[in-house]
Structure formats: structure tokens, C-alpha cells
Amino acid sequence: MSKLTEVYDTVVVGAGPSGLQTARLMAEKGRRVLVLEKKESVGQDIVCTGIIGKSVFQEFDLPRTSLVRDIQAVDLVSPLGTTISYSHSAPFASVVDRSLFDRNIAALVEKAGGRICCGFEVNDLVVHPNRMDILCRDDKGETWTFRSRAAVIATGVNSVLKKKLKLGASKEYVNAVQTVAGNTGIGRTTVYFGNRVAPGAFAWAVPAGDITRIGLFTNKESKAYFDRFLGKHFPEAASNGAREKTRYKPIVQGAYARTFSDRLLVVGEAAGQVKTTTGGGVYFGMIGARYAASVLEEALQRDRLTGKDLAPYEKQWKKHILREILVGHYARKIYSRMSDNQIEKLFILAKTNGVLPFIRENGNFDWQSDLILGLVKKVPFLHSLLQ
């Protein structure tokens, strides 16, 4: 068994935005940090629309070179083809190159002195009284043991390590699928609703420069719905020759009960830090990373890394975003009960009774709970779906 002689302060398992941001913040505090990533490179094979809130770059001090364009207006298409063209008072989100977005954060990790090793699959984490052993295998089949004072799980939807450490796994997922086609001529981000389109959720087409990201997520099996959606709305992309490989991904719904243990924290989608309305995990995962780095740094300074010492992490992140996660989950449950006729009725109401001005005044791409609860009060027929 090969071993590195250096002992790290923190080893982060997973090089998505939340794991990389945690590593970056720890490295910037002068900590010895290692990131282990199963894929061959950071940003490889990502299933993501690439839409993030406008505030992300400033709030987390991130480079803007991954930004493709801003979003201020979207088209919403009902089951019967009714279209609402919604324009917000200002740009509310950005389309980014997600692969470059992740690589930019990786560069910040390395600039701060952190180390990133790709092609390393972590198989187990073993807790000892004075350290954590991270057992893994590289892409050549060789086994490694990395030693650290603490570890952070940021493996996204993969729950193998959490199960081994008895942290549990989410009981609910939705299924996402996406492909990338050439320029389809679509002018702006378009979202499609309906039970024949994507039961329990929605489909999308997002123009991003000279390409269009086309996808959907649903609480049903996604492939058949996606094939039908492509054939109806984007027949030119229905053939594999007109688009990139279609990629599939489950998305966690709802926060995990426990995201800490002795010498261990869990961040990002691995912790359920996902917007349950849209399935987006970047913003909430970055918030989780901020709390993880803060609590971990304090614990390292005191050299006290028991579960009790790391428990404030969970209390802090849940206080900040758990309401958003639960209300979003609640809203998607309501939506999942709606028939296509009810969805159509909601579209008609939105055009006639002041719903759009209400959204324009109260809408926030990243913080949606107040808007959701306000809409439930404003649209009477939604109350019957709560019974």
C-alpha cells in the first residue's frame, strides 16, 4: 500500500463547487488541504443547466470568466401551449460554463496552496483517536492511504461513504437528464410544464452562446419523457448526431438528518443542500462550504474534532437555509398533485389577477420561500391541494 508522508489538516472528497470552496477557504487560512476527485479532471461530465443566481460571484468572491450571459426574462410554457413571457425588474440569474466555473474555483484552491488530485476514488474513511485515514484507489489501480486531521465529504448524490459512516442517505430523489445541442434558434431561457412533459417538475431549454442546453427533471423515469420532449420541441436535436451525449443524474430532495461526525463534515448535495424547487445545488452548497470551513477552522485551532465539537456546523447551515429547502420541497409536492388542467388554470390566473407583478416584486432566484408561501395565499385553488 502506498502512502503519502504528509499529514493534512483537511482532506476534501469531491471536487464540485461546495467541496472546492471548502478547500479554498481552508487553504486561505493557511491549512494543509488536499482535494480528492474520482473523475479524471475537475468539471468533467457535469449535468447542470449552468444557471446560478446573480449574487454568487460577489458573495463568494469568484471569478466571472465562466459567465456566458445574464438572464432577465424567461418564457414559461403551459401544458396546452399557453406562453407567459416574464421579465424581471433586473437580471436575476446568470448562465455559466459550469465546467469552467468549477475549474476557476479549483485554481483558487491551488493558488492558496491547496492540492487537488484527480483520478482518485475514495473507498473508505477510517476514524482514529488522533486522525482520519482516507483509503482510496487511483486510476491505475494502486491503493493509497492519505492521513488527515479531518475530512469533508462533498461527493454529491453518491451516498456510499455516508452509508459506511452511518450518516444515512436521502430517501427521495428526482431524475434529471440533459443534453447539449447546437444553436436551436431559441431566443431566451424557456421552461416547459405539464404532466406529459415532466411529471412533478419541468423541462428547459437554455441558450448559452452558440449552444442550447436542453433537459428536464421529473419524479418519474426521465428517459421516455426526455425523448418525447425532444421529438416535439427540438426535433433537430432528437438525433444523436445533432447533440452531445445525453447525461442522467439523480437529484437529492430534502436535507439529511445528520451532516457531521467525529473529524468529519458533509457539504453540498451530499448534505442535501439543494434548492428543492429547481434542483440547483451551487448556491446552497457554497453557503454550506462557508459554515464548514468556519467551524472546522475553529475546531482545528482547538485541536478538538469530535462530533460534539463539529455539531455547530449543522446548526448554522440549517438555520440559514433549511427553511428554503423544506418550503421548496413542500411547493414541489403541491405541484406534483396538480393536473394539467390545474396547471393551465394557474397560467391563466397568472396573466389576469396580478400574480406576475407579485412575483416581480417578491421574487428572488435563490431565496424563494417567501414568494412560495405568498403565492399559496394569493391563489385560492392551491389550498385544496394541501388537503
C-alpha positions in Angstrom: 0.0 0.0 0.0 1.4 3.4 -1.0 1.2 6.2 1.5 2.0 9.9 1.4 4.1 11.0 4.3 2.4 14.4 4.7 -0.5 14.6 7.2 -3.1 17.1 6.0 -5.3 19.3 8.1 -8.3 18.6 5.9 -9.0 16.2 3.0 -12.0 17.0 0.9 -13.6 14.1 -1.0 -15.2 15.5 -4.2 -14.2 18.5 -6.4 -17.6 20.1 -7.1 -18.2 23.7 -6.1 -19.0 23.0 -2.5 -16.0 20.8 -1.9 -13.7 23.1 -3.8 -15.0 26.2 -2.0 -14.5 24.4 1.4 -10.9 23.5 0.4 -10.3 27.1 -0.9 -11.4 28.7 2.4 -9.3 26.3 4.5 -6.2 26.8 2.3 -6.7 30.6 2.5 -6.5 30.2 6.3 -3.1 28.5 5.9 -4.3 24.9 6.3 -2.8 21.9 4.5 -5.6 20.9 2.3 -6.0 18.0 -0.2 -8.9 17.5 -2.6 -9.5 14.0 -4.0 -11.7 13.7 -7.1 -12.8 10.5 -8.7 -13.1 11.9 -12.2 -10.1 12.5 -14.5 -10.4 16.3 -14.3 -12.3 19.0 -12.4 -15.5 19.9 -14.2 -15.8 16.7 -16.2 -19.2 15.3 -17.3 -21.4 17.7 -15.3 -25.2 17.5 -15.6 -26.3 21.1 -14.9 -28.2 23.9 -16.6 -25.5 26.3 -15.6 -28.0 28.8 -14.2 -26.9 30.4 -10.9 -28.1 33.4 -9.0 -26.6 36.8 -9.9 -25.2 37.3 -6.4 -23.0 34.2 -6.4 -19.9 35.8 -7.9 -19.8 38.8 -5.5 -21.0 37.0 -2.4 -18.3 34.2 -2.7 -15.6 36.3 -4.4 -15.5 34.2 -7.5 -14.0 34.9 -11.0 -16.6 35.9 -13.6 -14.8 34.4 -16.6 -17.3 31.5 -16.7 -20.2 33.8 -17.1 -21.9 33.4 -20.5 -24.8 35.8 -20.2 -27.3 37.2 -17.7 -31.0 36.3 -17.5 -33.6 38.9 -17.0 -36.5 37.4 -18.9 -37.9 33.8 -19.4 -40.7 32.2 -21.3 -42.9 29.8 -19.4 -44.9 27.3 -21.5 -48.1 25.6 -20.1 -49.3 22.0 -20.9 -51.6 23.4 -23.5 -49.0 25.8 -25.0 -50.0 29.0 -23.3 -46.9 31.1 -23.0 -46.1 33.6 -20.3 -43.2 35.9 -21.2 -41.9 37.1 -17.8 -39.4 40.0 -17.5 -37.9 40.8 -14.1 -37.0 44.3 -13.0 -33.3 43.4 -13.3 -31.2 40.4 -14.3 -31.8 37.8 -11.6 -29.6 34.9 -12.7 -26.6 34.1 -14.9 -25.8 31.3 -17.4 -22.3 30.0 -16.8 -20.0 27.5 -18.3 -20.2 25.1 -15.3 -17.0 23.2 -16.2 -15.1 26.5 -16.3 -16.9 27.7 -13.1 -15.6 24.6 -11.2 -12.1 24.9 -12.7 -11.9 28.5 -11.6 -12.6 27.6 -8.0 -10.0 24.8 -8.3 -7.5 27.4 -9.5 -8.2 29.4 -6.3 -7.6 26.3 -4.2 -4.2 25.8 -5.8 -3.4 29.5 -5.6 -4.0 29.4 -1.9 -1.7 26.4 -1.5 -4.2 23.5 -1.6 -3.6 20.4 -3.6 -6.0 18.7 -6.0 -5.6 15.0 -7.1 -7.9 13.7 -9.8 -8.4 10.1 -10.7 -8.6 9.0 -7.0 -11.7 7.1 -5.9 -12.2 7.2 -2.1 -13.4 3.8 -0.8 -13.5 4.4 2.9 -12.8 6.8 5.8 -11.4 5.4 9.0 -11.6 7.4 12.1 -8.8 7.1 14.7 -8.4 8.9 18.0 -5.9 11.4 16.6 -6.5 11.3 12.8 -8.6 10.2 9.8 -7.3 7.7 7.3 -8.7 8.2 3.8 -8.4 4.9 1.8 -8.6 5.2 -2.0 -7.5 3.8 -5.3 -6.1 5.8 -8.2 -6.9 5.4 -11.9 -4.0 2.9 -12.3 -5.5 0.6 -9.7 -2.9 1.4 -7.0 -4.1 1.8 -3.4 -3.4 4.8 -1.3 -3.9 6.0 2.3 -4.0 9.7 3.0 -3.9 10.9 6.6 -5.6 14.0 7.8 -6.8 15.6 11.0 -10.3 15.9 9.5 -12.3 15.1 6.3 -15.1 16.7 4.3 -17.5 14.6 2.2 -18.6 16.5 -0.9 -19.5 13.6 -3.2 -22.8 14.9 -4.4 -25.5 12.4 -4.8 -23.2 9.4 -4.2 -24.0 8.2 -0.7 -21.6 5.2 -0.4 -19.3 6.9 2.1 -22.2 8.3 4.2 -23.7 4.9 4.5 -20.4 3.4 5.6 -20.1 6.0 8.3 -23.8 5.5 9.3 -24.8 9.1 8.3 -27.7 7.8 6.2 -28.8 8.7 2.7 -31.7 10.7 1.2 -35.0 8.8 0.8 -36.1 10.9 -2.1 -34.7 11.8 -5.4 -35.8 13.3 -8.7 -34.3 12.2 -12.0 -32.5 14.8 -14.2 -31.4 14.4 -17.8 -29.7 16.9 -20.1 -28.1 17.2 -23.5 -26.3 20.0 -25.3 -27.4 20.8 -28.9 -26.2 23.4 -31.3 -27.9 26.7 -31.7 -31.6 25.9 -31.9 -32.7 29.5 -32.6 -34.4 29.8 -29.2 -34.1 33.4 -28.0 -34.1 33.1 -24.2 -34.4 30.6 -21.4 -37.7 28.7 -21.8 -39.3 26.4 -19.2 -42.0 23.8 -20.1 -44.6 22.5 -17.6 -47.1 19.6 -17.6 -47.5 16.0 -16.7 -46.9 14.9 -20.2 -43.7 16.9 -20.2 -42.0 16.3 -16.8 -44.4 14.9 -14.1 -43.7 16.8 -10.8 -41.2 19.2 -12.2 -40.4 20.8 -15.6 -38.2 20.8 -18.8 -36.0 23.6 -20.0 -34.1 25.0 -23.0 -31.3 27.4 -22.1 -29.4 29.2 -24.8 -25.8 29.7 -23.9 -23.8 31.3 -26.7 -23.8 29.1 -29.7 -25.2 26.1 -27.9 -28.5 25.2 -26.2 -28.8 23.1 -23.0 -31.9 21.1 -23.2 -33.1 18.9 -20.3 -35.8 18.1 -17.7 -36.2 16.6 -14.3 -39.1 14.5 -13.0 -40.2 12.2 -10.2 -40.7 9.5 -12.9 -38.2 7.7 -15.1 -36.7 10.5 -17.2 -35.6 8.9 -20.5 -39.0 8.4 -22.1 -40.2 11.9 -21.2 -37.0 13.4 -22.4 -37.1 11.6 -25.8 -40.7 12.7 -26.3 -39.9 16.3 -25.3 -37.0 16.5 -27.7 -39.1 15.0 -30.5 -41.9 17.5 -30.0 -40.0 20.7 -29.3 -36.5 20.2 -30.7 -36.7 17.5 -33.5 -33.4 18.7 -35.0 -31.7 17.7 -31.7 -33.6 14.4 -31.4 -30.9 12.6 -33.4 -27.7 11.9 -31.5 -25.6 13.4 -34.4 -27.1 16.8 -33.6 -26.2 16.9 -29.9 -23.8 15.8 -27.3 -24.2 12.6 -25.3 -27.3 12.7 -23.1 -26.4 12.5 -19.4 -28.5 11.4 -16.5 -28.4 12.3 -12.8 -30.5 11.8 -9.7 -31.0 14.9 -7.6 -31.5 14.8 -3.8 -34.7 16.2 -2.4 -34.6 17.3 1.3 -31.8 17.8 3.8 -30.1 14.9 5.6 -30.7 14.4 9.3 -27.0 14.4 10.2 -24.1 16.1 8.4 -21.3 15.8 10.9 -19.5 13.1 12.9 -16.1 12.7 14.6 -13.5 14.5 12.4 -16.0 14.7 9.6 -18.4 17.2 7.9 -20.7 16.7 4.9 -21.3 19.6 2.4 -23.2 20.4 -0.7 -25.6 17.9 -2.3 -24.2 15.2 -0.2 -25.7 17.1 2.7 -29.0 17.8 0.9 -28.0 21.5 0.4 -30.0 21.7 -2.8 -32.8 24.1 -3.9 -35.7 21.6 -4.0 -37.7 23.8 -6.4 -35.1 23.8 -9.3 -32.7 21.1 -8.3 -29.8 23.6 -8.3 -27.1 22.9 -5.7 -24.4 25.6 -6.3 -25.6 28.4 -4.1 -26.7 26.4 -1.1 -23.6 24.3 -1.4 -21.4 27.4 -1.3 -23.2 28.5 1.9 -22.6 25.1 3.4 -18.9 25.4 2.5 -18.7 28.7 4.3 -20.0 27.3 7.5 -18.0 24.1 7.2 -14.7 26.0 6.8 -15.5 28.3 9.7 -16.4 25.5 12.2 -13.6 23.3 11.0 -11.0 26.0 11.4 -12.1 26.7 15.0 -12.0 23.0 15.8 -8.5 22.6 14.3 -7.3 25.6 16.3 -8.5 24.0 19.5 -7.5 20.5 18.3 -10.9 19.3 19.3 -12.6 17.5 16.4 -15.2 15.2 18.0 -18.8 15.2 16.6 -19.8 17.4 19.5 -17.2 20.0 18.5 -18.3 19.9 14.9 -22.0 19.9 15.6 -22.3 23.7 15.3 -21.8 23.4 11.6 -25.2 21.6 11.1 -27.0 24.0 13.4 -25.6 27.0 11.5 -26.3 25.9 7.9 -29.7 24.6 8.8 -30.6 27.9 10.5 -29.6 29.7 7.3 -31.2 27.5 4.5 -33.3 24.7 5.9 -36.5 26.7 5.7 -35.8 27.3 2.0 -35.2 23.6 1.4 -38.4 22.5 3.2 -40.7 25.1 1.8 -39.4 24.4 -1.7 -40.0 20.7 -1.1 -43.5 21.5 0.1 -44.1 23.5 -3.1 -43.0 20.8 -5.4 -45.3 18.3 -3.5 -48.2 20.7 -4.2 -47.2 21.0 -7.8 -46.9 17.2 -8.2 -50.6 16.9 -7.2 -51.7 19.3 -9.9 -53.4 18.0 -13.1 -52.6 19.6 -16.4 -55.9 21.5 -16.3 -55.0 22.9 -12.9 -51.5 24.0 -14.2 -53.3 25.6 -17.2 -55.6 27.4 -14.8 -52.6 28.7 -12.8 -51.2 30.1 -16.1 -54.4 31.9 -16.9 -54.6 33.3 -13.4 -51.0 34.5 -13.6 -52.0 36.5 -16.7 -55.1 38.1 -15.2 -55.0 38.6 -11.4 -51.7 40.3 -10.5 -49.6 37.2 -10.0 -46.9 38.3 -12.3 -46.5 41.7 -10.6 -46.4 39.9 -7.2 -43.6 37.7 -8.5 -41.8 40.7 -9.9 -41.9 42.4 -6.6 -41.2 39.5 -4.3 -39.2 37.1 -6.5 -35.7 36.1 -5.6 -33.9 33.4 -7.6 -32.1 32.0 -4.6 -34.5 32.8 -1.7 -37.9 31.5 -2.8 -39.8 30.6 0.4 -41.5 33.9 1.0 -42.7 34.0 -2.7 -44.0 30.4 -2.5 -45.9 31.0 0.7 -47.2 34.3 -0.6 -48.5 32.6 -3.8 -50.2 29.9 -1.9 -52.2 32.6 0.0 -52.8 34.6 -3.2 -54.1 31.7 -5.4 -57.2 30.2 -3.6 -57.5 26.9 -5.5 -54.0 25.9 -4.4 -55.4 25.5 -0.8 -57.4 22.5 -1.9 -54.2 20.7 -2.9 -52.9 20.9 0.7 -55.7 18.6 2.0 
